Amino acid sequence: MDNSQKQIIEDMQNVVHQMKIDDIEENPESKFEMFTCSACAKDAPLAGSIQYSKYRLCNDCVLLYELSLKLNKIKDINEFIEKTEDLRLNEMCNFIKQDSLKEKN
């Protein structure tokens, strides 16, 4: 990874982090309002999330998506959603395992 890519990553991390802070300042409840991320399938706060087309991404996935675009790893949100399928499946499996453990106790 060259210095320009490192700088892009650092800049993007700062921007995405600031988005979350701004959202919380504008609407403190957004820190506690939850949704399920379209990319990773985790429950996440609305603060720092972004709606892309029909998909809402959590703050962490916004960072991954924007970096992937900037570094020309993907061309659009649909490709990103495709490439994050394993994340969603893994999260769903973890949910099922945890739910199963709760039922046994």
C-alpha positions as CSV (number, residue, x, y, z in Angstrom):
1,M,0.0,0.0,0.0
2,D,1.5,3.3,-1.0
3,N,1.3,6.6,0.9
4,S,-1.5,8.0,-1.2
5,Q,-3.7,5.0,-0.4
6,K,-2.9,5.3,3.3
7,Q,-3.8,9.0,3.2
8,I,-7.1,8.2,1.4
9,I,-7.9,5.6,4.2
10,E,-7.1,8.0,7.0
11,D,-9.1,10.9,5.4
12,M,-12.1,8.6,4.8
13,Q,-11.9,7.3,8.4
14,N,-12.0,10.8,9.7
15,V,-14.9,11.8,7.4
16,V,-17.1,8.8,8.3
17,H,-16.3,9.2,12.1
18,Q,-17.3,12.9,11.9
19,M,-20.6,11.9,10.1
20,K,-21.5,9.8,13.1
21,I,-20.7,12.6,15.5
22,D,-22.7,15.1,13.5
23,D,-25.7,12.8,13.3
24,I,-25.6,12.4,17.1
25,E,-25.3,16.2,17.6
26,E,-28.3,16.8,15.3
27,N,-30.4,14.0,16.8
28,P,-29.1,12.4,20.0
29,E,-31.7,9.6,19.7
30,S,-30.0,8.4,16.5
31,K,-27.3,6.8,18.7
32,F,-30.0,4.5,20.2
33,E,-32.3,4.0,17.2
34,M,-31.3,0.7,15.6
35,F,-31.6,-0.9,12.2
36,T,-30.1,-3.9,10.5
37,C,-27.3,-3.1,8.1
38,S,-27.8,-4.3,4.5
39,A,-24.2,-5.2,4.2
40,C,-23.1,-6.9,7.4
41,A,-26.6,-7.7,8.8
42,K,-25.6,-6.4,12.3
43,D,-28.0,-4.3,14.3
44,A,-26.4,-0.8,14.3
45,P,-27.3,2.7,15.3
46,L,-28.8,5.1,12.7
47,A,-26.1,7.6,13.7
48,G,-23.5,7.6,10.9
49,S,-25.5,5.3,8.6
50,I,-26.3,6.2,5.0
51,Q,-29.0,5.1,2.7
52,Y,-27.6,4.1,-0.7
53,S,-30.4,3.3,-3.1
54,K,-32.4,0.6,-1.4
55,Y,-29.6,-0.3,1.0
56,R,-28.8,1.3,4.4
57,L,-25.3,0.8,5.6
58,C,-24.0,1.1,9.2
59,N,-21.1,3.5,9.8
60,D,-18.5,0.7,9.6
61,C,-19.9,-0.5,6.2
62,V,-20.1,3.1,5.0
63,L,-16.4,3.3,5.5
64,L,-15.8,0.0,3.7
65,Y,-18.0,1.0,0.8
66,E,-16.6,4.5,0.3
67,L,-13.0,3.2,0.5
68,S,-13.8,0.4,-1.9
69,L,-15.2,3.0,-4.4
70,K,-12.4,5.4,-3.9
71,L,-9.8,2.6,-4.4
72,N,-11.6,1.3,-7.4
73,K,-12.3,-2.1,-5.9
74,I,-16.0,-2.0,-6.8
75,K,-18.2,0.0,-9.1
76,D,-21.4,0.5,-7.2
77,I,-23.5,-0.4,-4.2
78,N,-24.9,-3.5,-5.8
79,E,-21.5,-4.9,-6.3
80,F,-20.6,-4.0,-2.6
81,I,-23.7,-5.8,-1.4
82,E,-22.8,-8.9,-3.5
83,K,-19.2,-8.9,-2.1
84,T,-20.4,-8.7,1.5
85,E,-22.7,-11.7,1.3
86,D,-20.3,-13.8,3.5
87,L,-20.5,-11.1,6.2
88,R,-24.3,-11.3,6.2
89,L,-24.3,-15.1,6.2
90,N,-21.8,-15.3,9.1
91,E,-23.8,-12.8,11.1
92,M,-27.1,-14.7,10.5
93,C,-25.4,-18.0,11.6
94,N,-24.1,-16.3,14.8
95,F,-27.6,-15.1,15.5
96,I,-29.1,-18.6,15.0
97,K,-26.5,-20.1,17.3
98,Q,-27.1,-17.6,20.0
99,D,-30.8,-18.0,19.7
100,S,-30.5,-21.8,19.9
101,L,-28.3,-21.4,23.1
102,K,-31.0,-19.2,24.7
103,E,-33.7,-21.8,24.0
104,K,-31.6,-24.6,25.6
105,N,-31.1,-22.5,28.8
